[in-house]
Amino acid sequence: MRSTSLCLIVAAAAVATGCREQAPTGAIVFQLSARHATAGDSAGPLVTTDTTLIQGRDTLFIHRVRIVLAELAIAPAVSNECEEEEGEDNPPCIEFDDNPVLLDLPLGRGAIRRSAKPAPATDYNLFQAIIHRPDSSADSGLLRTNPEFAGASIRLDGTLSRAGKRRDFVFTSGFNEQEEITLEPVLTLAARDSVRVTLRVDVASWFRSADRKAFVDPATAGLAGPHEGLVRDNIRTSLKVFRDANGDGLEDDQP
């Protein structure tokens, strides 16, 4: 069933482009999630509620996670990229957030809706996002209201319990990198229809050891720390994009 908001989105797109003949359109709803996909996790006795992670005698309590992302967009399968070459006439990428945005990940919840955009009715197979370290000049507004993000693209507040001793920590990272995430299966948008697509950031996987049987201490994963590279790789692989019709933050084929 099409919603009133979808009809308004599609109608607005037609008005904005004048009276020339238009390709069939629909809408893509962009959502954000921090769910952990437990159904696909068989690498160790991790117990998780998305905010409480238990591995052996170690427990991680995740209180808050914020991340700066930029150039959030989804690409049609026919072009398979968002960098349009001169002379190409492919459907455009659908941009959700071009400028850097500071996002508070929805821990312990399903997906939250960010925006809905009109889009050509076609297949989409690639999602682009930049994990963005704010620049003191270009991102002065963001840094003025969030000075703790000077030099940091990610900030996680939590508590580590190891061998019965608890310690609060703040993990920050200056990670600054473009990510291209393949959609498997391809997302198909039919004319005058809407689909929900979720970007999931699986925070529960960030501090897992290389053998995935323990946690590394977040204090060792910051700049120049011995586990910095491991955690950055875990952050890269924690990003996944998929169709999520019921907005639960998990792929549609999972229970």
N, C-alpha and C positions, 0 to 999 in steps of 0.2 A: 504494500500500500504506500503510495507516495504521500509524503507529508506536505502541508501547506508551505513550509519553509523551502522545501525542494522546488515546488512550483514557482515560488518567488525568485529563487536563485536562477533557475533556467530562464524565466521571463526577463529578469534584469540583464542577463547576458545577451539576450536577443535585442533588447532595446539599446544597450550600450554599443552594439556593433552595427546599428542601422538596419536598413531593410534588405540588404543583400542576402542571397541565399546562404543558409547556414548548414553546416554539417550537424547531424543529430547529436544532441548533448544530454548529459545526465549530471550527476553531482557526486563528488567524493568527500566523505566525512572523515576528517583526520582526528585520530584519538591517540592518547598517550597512556602507557601502562608501565608498572614496575613489577608485574607478577613473575613468579618463578615457575617455569614449566616443569613441575615435578614428574609429570608423566614420562618425560624423555630423559630423566636423570637417573642413571643406574651405576654411577661411578663411585658410590660410597654412601655411608649411612647418614647422609645429610637430612636433618629434620628442619623444616622451615615453615613459618607462617608469614613469610615475606619480610617481617620485621624482627623475628627471633630465629637465629640460625644456629643449629647445634651439630657439632661434629666431634664425636668422642667426648673428651672432657672440656672441650672449648665451646663457648657460646658467644655469638655476636648479636648484640642488640642494635638494630638500626633505627635511629630516631628521626633523622631527616636527611634527604638527599636532594641537592640542587645541581643543575647542570646548565651551561650556556650552550645553546645550539643556534646555528644560522643556516640559511639557504636550504630550508626544508622543502623538498619538492619530489614529485613522483614523475617518472618518465614513461612515455608511450613505448610499447615494445618495438614499434617500427623504427624508432630512432635509437633506443637503448642508451640514451645519454641526455644530459641537459645542456651540453655545450653545442649550440647549433652552428653548423658549418655554413659558410656563405653559399647561397644558391640552393640550399635544401628547403623543401616545402613540407616538412613533417609536422604532425600535430605538436603543439608546444608542451613543455613540461608544465605541470600544475604546481604552482608555488603556494605553500601554506604560510611560511614565515621566511621572508628574505633577510631582513635585518636580524642581528643577534637578539635572542630572547632568553631570559633567565627562567627556567622551568623548575617548579617544585614537583618532584616525582610523587605520584599518588601511592604511597606505601600502604599495603594492607587493604587495597581496594581493587575494583575492576578498572577498566579503562575510563579515562575522563575525556570528554569531547573538547577539542581545541578549536576547530573551525570546519566549515563546509564550503567547497569551491565548485563552481560549474566546470565541467570537463567534457571533452569530446568522447563520444561513445566508441571506445576501442579497448585494446588490451594494454595493460601497464605491467612492466616487469622490473623496474629499477627504482629504488628510493635513494635520494641523496640527502645527506646531512653533514654539517660541519660541527665537530666539537670545537668550540671557539674560545680561545683565551682572549679576554677583552683587552683592547688596545687603549692606552691612556688618553689618546687624542680622539680616535674615531668612536670610542664607546664611552665618552665622558659622562653622558647622562646615566648609563647603566651603573658606572662605577661611583657616581655621586650618591646614588641611593643604595648601593651595595658595595661599599669600599672593601669588604672582605674578599671580593673577587678580583682585586688587583693581582695580576699574574696567575690567576687560577680560573680554570674552566669548569672544575668540579669541586664540590664541597660536600662531605658526608660527616654527619655528627652521629657518634655511636658510643657503645660501651663494649669492651672486650672482657670476658670472664675466662680466665685461664688458670687451671688448677685451683679453682675456688677463689681466686683473687680478681676483683673487678677494677677496671681502669677506664675512665672516660677518654675518648680521643676525638680529634678532628682530623680527617683525611682530606687533603687538597691535592689537586693535580693541575699542572700547567699544560696538559695534553692539548694539542692544537693540530687537528687533522681532519681532512675530508673523508667521509665514509660513503661507500656505494654499496647498498644492500640489495641483493637480488630477491625478488618476490617469487617464492616457490610454494604453490603453483602461481602462475600468472593471474593477475587481477583483471577480470573482464567487466567492463561497464557497459550496460545496455542503454539504448536511447530512452530518455525520460525516466530513468531509474536512478537509485542512489546506492552506493556501497560504502561500508565502513572499513577503513583501513587503520590498523593500530601499529604504532611504533612502540615496541616493548624494550625497556632497558632492564635487564635481569640483574639487579643489584646484588642478589644473593650469590651470584657466581664470581663477583669481583675479587674476593680475597681467598679463593680456593688455591691450594698448593698445586704444583705441576702434576702430581699424581692424583689430584682431586680427592684426597683422603684426609686433608687437614686444612686449617686456616693458616695463612701467614699473618703476622702481626701487622696491622695497618701502619704502625709507626715505621716499619721498614720498607714501605711502598711509596714513600714520597720522593721528592727530587733527589737523585743520586743515591737513593736507598738500594739495598741489595735485591729487593723484590719489585722495584719500580717497573722494569720491563715486563715481568710476569703479569702484574696487575693491569698495566696498559693493554697487554694482549687480551686479558680477560674482559676488559671494558669493550674492546673492539668486538669480540665475539658475543658479548651480551646484547648487542643490538640486533633486533629482528623485526621485520615488517610483514604483516599478513592481513588477510581478510578476517574481520571479527564482527560478524553480524549481530551478535547479542551483547557486545560491549563488555565481555567479562575479562578481557585482557589476555585471552588464550586463543590459539588457533581454533577455527571453527570445527575441526575434526577431533578435538580433544574433549574429554568429558568435563 
